[in-house]
Amino acid sequence: SLSQADTGKNLVTLPYTTATATLRSDETIWLEPEVIFSGPRHAFEFPQINYRKYGGKPYTYTYGLGLNHFVPDRLCKLNVKTKETWVWQEPDAYPSEPIFVSHPDALEEDDG
């Protein structure tokens, strides 16, 4: 349970995130998300992971459809731990929702 002494403290104790949950004096909790992908007028939609091996488990990589001014013009791979991003993009190419297909003999999470 929370006490008045917890007011103003970040209640998130996970070491791997910058997300916060702060108890306010009116007993509400203010949430701030961790932004893992951002860019001016850019979006990362339809996130996918290697669900076959990592569904419901900790994972490192997610894949998404990159939007530029609401136009789907790239596929993105994002390391959710380091925030490193890789992009596939070609002129006049407009991909759709990514689906991860693992290599049959994959040893690594992102081998697919």
C-alpha positions, 0 to 999 in steps of 0.5 A: 500500500502507498502512504503519504511518505510516497508522495512525489516518489517514482513508484517504478523500480524497474532498472531498465526503463525511464517510465515513471509513476508518481504519486500526487498529493491528491492520491492520483498517480501521474504516469509518464511513458518511456519513449523508445521511438521518436522523430519529427512527423515519423511514426512506428506502427504495427509492432511485431516481435519474434512471437514464436520464441519470445511471445510473453518473454523478455525480447530485444527486437521489434519491427514496425512499419515506418510512417513519414507524414502518414505515408508508410514508406519504410520498415524499421527494426528497433532494439528496445534496450539500446534504442538503436534503429535500422531502416529499410527504405527504397524509392517508390516502395510502400510496405505494409505491416511487417511479419517476422518469420524466423529462419528454421535454424535460427540461433539469435532472436533476430535471425529471420 
